[in-house]
Amino acid sequence: MLRAVITAGGRVDGAFAAAIGTPTKALAPFGAGVLLDVVLTAVRDAGVGEIAVVGDGDVAAHLRATGVRTVPAAADGATNIGRALDAWPDGDLLYAASDLPFVDGAALVAFVAASRAYDLTLPLAGGAAYERAYPGAPAHVTVLAGERVANGSVFFIAEGARAAVRAAAARAFDARKSALAMAALLGPALLVRYALRRLRIADVERRVGAVLGIRAHAIGDAPPGLCFDVDTLDDYRYACAHR
């Protein structure tokens, strides 16, 4: 059985919070609803019926009439990752951020189908495809050994891999936005390869698999909508202008 969990505990402040009228990023106005609604709709359209959302009291109030279960959010992201992974007692898990303004059900269906042979996956969109989909968007493309990719904010976690992923989740969360930090987390050999601009996606896959004892894989040529997330006010303004 595939269940889903969406993390909606991210907070913003300053100009970003002022612009969206809330410190809760998932509740940023978007179209006729909020950012979180886009992800919820996509997950439902992908055929996933059991959904939990990690969020604060405002998120719970927003979801009260929807039947979606809310898991109380903590003050820090690493703890929220753990709560998300514990949201369901068993089953495969589709794990998604709440700030994916261009995600849709078809993209999630394709991602899950491509993930079934593995224990842990994330989507990677080709850099050129990402930039064609979102021309002029804030930079989000990473270069690894000459390959340009945009990393996704969705994960597939097979039931048998959940304990291993749970043990490494906090450290991975802290390193997730930096290829350098991720290389350092995975050990000196990969850090050296990164410094020499020779770190490949396959190197990361093998190392994650060896450390966690699971089959880890990056799903290449993924739909760009799985890879555009709203980290900054500029990201948000771009998404609003191009929805």
Stockholm file with secondary structure:
# STOCKHOLM 1.0

chainA/1-243         MLRAVITAGGRVDGAFAAAIGTPTKALAPFGAGVLLDVVLTAVRDAGVGEIAVVGDGDVAAHLRATGVRTVPAAADGATNIGRALDAWPDGDLLYAASDLPFVDGAALVAFVAASRAYDLTLPLAGGAAYERAYPGAPAHVTVLAGERVANGSVFFIAEGARAAVRAAAARAFDARKSALAMAALLGPALLVRYALRRLRIADVERRVGAVLGIRAHAIGDAPPGLCFDVDTLDDYRYACAHR
#=GR chainA/1-243 SS CEEEEEECCCBCCHHHHHHHTSSBGGGCEETTEEHHHHHHHHHHHTTCCCEEEEECHHHHHHHTTTTCEEEECCSSHHHHHHHHHTSSSSSEEEEEESCCTTCCHHHHHHHHHHHTTSSEEEEEEEHHHHHHHSTTCCCCCEEETTEEEEECSEEEECGGGHHHHHHHHHHHHHHTTCHHHHHHHTCHHHHHHHHTTCCCHHHHHHHHHHHHTSCEEEETTCCGGGTCCCCSHHHHHHHHHHC
#=GC SS_cons         CEEEEEECCCBCCHHHHHHHTSSBGGGCEETTEEHHHHHHHHHHHTTCCCEEEEECHHHHHHHTTTTCEEEECCSSHHHHHHHHHTSSSSSEEEEEESCCTTCCHHHHHHHHHHHTTSSEEEEEEEHHHHHHHSTTCCCCCEEETTEEEEECSEEEECGGGHHHHHHHHHHHHHHTTCHHHHHHHTCHHHHHHHHTTCCCHHHHHHHHHHHHTSCEEEETTCCGGGTCCCCSHHHHHHHHHHC
//
